[in-house]
Amino acid sequence: MILKQPRPKIRTWFTSWFLDNKVVVSLLVLLLILLNVLILSKLPGLWAPIQSLFDILGVPVIIAGVGYYLINPLVDWLQHRFNISRLVTITVVFVVIFGLIAWGIFSVIPVVQEQLTGLINNWPTYWHHTEQFVLQSLSGSEFDAIRHQLTDINDQVNNFFKSGGSNFVQTSLNSIGHVVSHVSTIAIAVITAPFVLFYLLKDGHQLPEYMVQFIPVRKRVSFLRILTDMNRQVSNYVRGQLTVAFFVAVIFAIGYGLIGMKFALLLGIASGLLNLIPYLGSFLAMVPAIVIGAFVSPVMLLKVLIVFVIEQTLEGRIISPLVLGNTLKIHPVTIIFILLASGKLFGIVGVILGIPGYAVLKVIGTEIFHWYQSQSQFEAPADSTK
């Protein structure tokens, strides 16, 4: 019996340069994906329901997710330490948290509100004093352009505090539907987030096993690995950043209080919140402190700078290395680019969520690259003549 020999493949220049070229094929696949994204972006009717759903559920889900990453380690530790049921542990933790929130509402928030009102009322005076000081320091003709820019900024700030703020409030009050929409969104978030958080703490550890049921069997191991890596990256970042922000707020509040700085508690809380923006938040938080310190006296300005140096030393040498370590392994320049891009695209939400979002995309991209690596021949084939 004579076996029929397979016909040899005819290789053309098109086959060699396109069909067998993995780089070209990958670029073509990427081009098709981008074309699909472009086409879908041109269909507003398709995204409107999704946008409406995210507007309603996005805030409570994000709040519940952040709370889960913060509270879940405590719940796990209490459950194993005292050998009690998870439901009882979560209930006790919730009672303590709501007690702390009630204490903050009745004791801390009134002080912060009073300081915020005083800062808003006196800020034009502080800013005008600083602006005049800077203009006098830049009295040379070579600084004409800078002086004009500072004058324009000062006029914008004064116009906002004199008329812009009141116009904004008046416009918001006149737009009843707009106000009701925002109030309802906040109310839904406040009411829904604790329930979502409760069930996340109760059943969240079973979520990967539930999701993997919808994945083909041969892909389940890699899917669980991706979920585990994403969860570890996001949880480390969220817990680390919030812990560092808390210590930054405490250090600044205590430091400003010790030197007799006005609005010490408010400035400390603002510094902690702004510290959620990596590398830039602390310097942004120093702007109002420097302006107020310069208005009070040069000695107070020097004290503010000393507090800032002490805080940066404690944060950079002790707090951040112990809390954050090098969990994300992202270069500082990359972080700055991410903040600029995400802030431009998504505003303040993008600035806050840009880094964890990048961490998730990095895990997915790494997994795709490893799969491509396993399916491709990066090394030259062995010489058949040997």
Secondary structure, DSSP 8 states (H G I E B T S, - for coil): ------------HHIIIIIT-HHHHHHHHHHHHHHHHHHHHT-HHHHHHHHHHHHHHHHHHHHHHHHHHHHHHHHHHHHHHHT--HHHHHHHHHHHHHHHHHHIIIIIHHHHHHHHHHHHHHHHHHHHHHHHHHHHHT-SGGGHHHHHHHHHHHHHHHHIIIIIHHHHHHHHHH-HHHHHHHHHHHHHHHHHHHHHHHHHHHHGGGHHHHHGGGS-GGGHHHHHHHHHHHHHHHHHHHHHHHHHHHHHHHHHHHHHHHTT-TTHHHHHHHHHHHTTSTTTHHHHHHHHHHHHHHHH-HHHHHHHHHHHHHHHHHIIIIIHHHHTTTSS---HHHHHHHHHHHHHHHHHHHHHHHHHHHHHHHHHHHHHHHHHHHHS--S----TT-
